[in-house]
Amino acid sequence: MGNQETPKTPPSPLRQLCDRAKLGDEAKALLTDAFSTKDFIAFLVKKEMYRDALRLVAFLLPKREAIGWGCLCVRHALGGEKDKPLPDVHLAAERWVSAPNDENRWKAKQLADSEKPTTASGLLASAVFFAGPSISPPNVQAVPPPEQLTSELVANAVVIAGLVKEPDKAKEKYRVFMEKATVLMVRMAQAPKQ
């Protein structure tokens, strides 16, 4: 009777989110139960632990919003090239965010596959495909995509976007990406519930 184990308290939702987002050990060591999600993200930004903050946002947002945020970040990172249009693979990801249907999702996959998703835009187009209800072709039994893959791809796309051009300015770009995330999360919180 004295051998009964004390039931373990399940990790808080924020700790579970941090585990899913695969935050670095340093960021996890700073996490306490006193933090709200919003406060912890702000704390990571204050500590200039941008990659962890960006990953957390990518896993916090719903899939469509995460991809839309990723598109804004990549567009910002590529924005200095006024005479060079955005790649088709990027435009395909944006098109799906505007009209999230299967036709746009499969077009994004086709373009991502042709690019072998090694660019931020290619990763976003892949994220679009894995945001869908099924990764099997139409008229075949549905196969749901791995649940966290879209968030993982968006997180990687945003981190890469900060490093592509002028990697020495990555922190500045990451700060802007976090500002975009903050604006998006405020808008989402203010939107009427459906």
VMD Tcl script that draws the C-alpha trace (Angstrom):
set ca {
  {0.00 0.00 0.00}
  {2.95 2.32 0.50}
  {4.15 1.75 -3.08}
  {1.44 3.79 -4.76}
  {2.87 6.26 -7.23}
  {1.80 9.86 -7.07}
  {-0.12 10.62 -10.23}
  {1.90 12.82 -12.55}
  {0.50 16.20 -13.44}
  {0.18 16.48 -17.20}
  {2.34 19.19 -18.77}
  {0.67 22.55 -19.26}
  {-0.70 23.37 -22.73}
  {2.21 25.80 -23.21}
  {4.76 23.11 -22.34}
  {3.03 20.73 -24.75}
  {3.14 23.41 -27.46}
  {6.85 24.02 -26.80}
  {7.53 20.28 -27.07}
  {5.62 20.02 -30.36}
  {7.46 23.08 -31.72}
  {10.79 21.49 -30.74}
  {12.12 24.57 -29.01}
  {15.81 24.58 -28.15}
  {17.02 23.48 -24.74}
  {17.90 27.03 -23.73}
  {14.35 28.24 -24.46}
  {12.79 25.26 -22.68}
  {14.96 25.94 -19.63}
  {13.49 29.46 -19.40}
  {9.88 28.24 -19.47}
  {7.97 28.34 -16.20}
  {4.31 27.73 -15.50}
  {3.93 31.44 -14.70}
  {4.11 32.31 -18.42}
  {1.11 32.61 -20.68}
  {1.82 31.69 -24.29}
  {1.74 35.35 -25.33}
  {4.08 36.34 -22.50}
  {6.53 33.54 -23.25}
  {6.73 34.52 -26.91}
  {7.34 38.14 -25.89}
  {10.01 36.96 -23.42}
  {11.78 34.95 -26.15}
  {11.74 38.00 -28.42}
  {13.12 40.20 -25.63}
  {15.94 37.67 -25.15}
  {16.48 37.74 -28.95}
  {15.74 34.03 -29.16}
  {13.94 34.63 -32.42}
  {14.15 31.17 -33.91}
  {12.38 29.67 -30.91}
  {9.77 32.46 -30.93}
  {9.18 31.96 -34.67}
  {8.81 28.20 -34.24}
  {6.33 28.72 -31.42}
  {4.21 31.06 -33.55}
  {4.21 28.59 -36.48}
  {2.85 25.88 -34.18}
  {0.42 28.18 -32.37}
  {-1.41 29.51 -35.42}
  {-4.02 27.48 -37.30}
  {-2.57 26.02 -40.52}
  {-3.99 28.52 -43.01}
  {-3.01 31.50 -40.86}
  {0.45 30.05 -40.27}
  {1.01 29.65 -44.01}
  {-0.34 33.17 -44.65}
  {2.05 34.55 -42.04}
  {4.89 32.57 -43.61}
  {4.02 34.04 -47.01}
  {4.15 37.57 -45.57}
  {7.54 36.87 -43.99}
  {9.03 35.38 -47.15}
  {7.58 38.19 -49.27}
  {9.23 40.68 -46.87}
  {12.56 38.86 -47.08}
  {12.44 38.80 -50.89}
  {10.94 42.28 -51.17}
  {14.15 44.14 -51.97}
  {14.19 42.82 -55.52}
  {11.58 45.06 -57.14}
  {12.56 44.08 -60.68}
  {12.45 40.35 -59.91}
  {8.96 38.86 -59.57}
  {8.17 36.39 -56.81}
  {8.62 32.76 -57.87}
  {5.55 30.84 -59.05}
  {5.92 28.44 -56.14}
  {5.52 31.34 -53.70}
  {2.54 32.73 -55.58}
  {0.94 29.26 -55.45}
  {1.18 29.26 -51.65}
  {-0.36 32.73 -51.49}
  {-3.10 31.69 -53.92}
  {-4.08 28.81 -51.62}
  {-4.19 31.12 -48.59}
  {-6.62 33.35 -50.52}
  {-8.65 30.43 -51.86}
  {-7.93 27.25 -49.86}
  {-9.32 24.65 -52.24}
  {-7.94 21.34 -53.45}
  {-7.11 22.63 -56.93}
  {-4.83 25.31 -55.45}
  {-3.41 22.83 -52.94}
  {-2.40 20.34 -55.64}
  {-0.95 23.13 -57.81}
  {1.19 24.22 -54.85}
  {2.37 20.62 -54.43}
  {3.24 20.34 -58.13}
  {5.34 23.51 -58.01}
  {6.97 22.52 -54.70}
  {7.89 19.10 -56.13}
  {9.45 20.67 -59.22}
  {11.53 22.93 -56.98}
  {12.47 20.14 -54.56}
  {11.40 22.27 -51.59}
  {14.73 23.69 -50.55}
  {13.69 27.34 -50.62}
  {11.46 29.18 -48.17}
  {8.78 29.49 -50.88}
  {9.09 25.80 -51.74}
  {8.65 24.88 -48.08}
  {5.52 27.04 -47.87}
  {4.05 25.39 -50.96}
  {4.76 22.00 -49.38}
  {3.09 23.24 -46.17}
  {0.02 24.07 -48.25}
  {-0.20 20.52 -49.54}
  {0.17 18.98 -46.09}
  {-2.50 21.32 -44.68}
  {-5.11 19.46 -46.68}
  {-7.43 16.81 -45.50}
  {-5.63 14.07 -47.45}
  {-2.29 13.47 -49.13}
  {-3.63 10.75 -51.38}
  {-4.74 11.56 -54.93}
  {-8.42 12.28 -55.57}
  {-10.64 9.21 -55.95}
  {-8.36 7.19 -53.66}
  {-8.97 6.45 -50.00}
  {-8.06 9.50 -47.93}
  {-4.74 9.47 -46.07}
  {-4.47 12.28 -43.54}
  {-1.13 14.12 -43.49}
  {1.06 14.06 -40.37}
  {-0.56 16.56 -38.00}
  {2.48 18.73 -37.27}
  {4.10 18.76 -40.70}
  {2.51 22.00 -41.91}
  {3.67 23.87 -38.79}
  {7.16 22.39 -39.10}
  {7.44 23.44 -42.75}
  {6.21 26.97 -42.02}
  {8.65 27.33 -39.12}
  {11.54 26.22 -41.32}
  {10.45 28.51 -44.17}
  {10.35 31.56 -41.90}
  {13.73 30.80 -40.34}
  {15.29 30.28 -43.79}
  {13.66 33.47 -45.10}
  {15.59 35.47 -42.54}
  {18.88 33.97 -43.69}
  {18.55 33.92 -47.49}
  {19.59 37.46 -48.34}
  {21.91 39.37 -46.06}
  {22.14 36.79 -43.29}
  {23.90 39.38 -41.14}
  {20.51 41.15 -40.94}
  {18.60 38.03 -39.87}
  {17.78 39.41 -36.40}
  {16.26 42.53 -37.92}
  {14.16 40.43 -40.29}
  {13.11 38.07 -37.50}
  {11.99 41.07 -35.45}
  {9.79 42.19 -38.37}
  {8.44 38.63 -38.76}
  {7.46 38.64 -35.08}
  {5.75 42.02 -35.50}
  {3.73 40.53 -38.35}
  {2.80 37.59 -36.12}
  {1.72 39.89 -33.31}
  {-0.54 41.89 -35.64}
  {-2.06 38.67 -36.99}
  {-2.69 37.23 -33.52}
  {-4.33 40.47 -32.35}
  {-6.60 40.46 -35.41}
  {-7.50 36.82 -34.80}
  {-8.33 37.54 -31.15}
  {-10.57 40.46 -32.17}
  {-12.36 38.58 -34.95}
  {-15.92 37.49 -34.16}
  {-16.17 33.81 -33.28}
  {-17.99 31.74 -35.88}
}
mol new
graphics top color blue
foreach p $ca { graphics top sphere $p radius 0.5 }
foreach p [lrange $ca 0 end-1] q [lrange $ca 1 end] { graphics top cylinder $p $q radius 0.2 }
display resetview
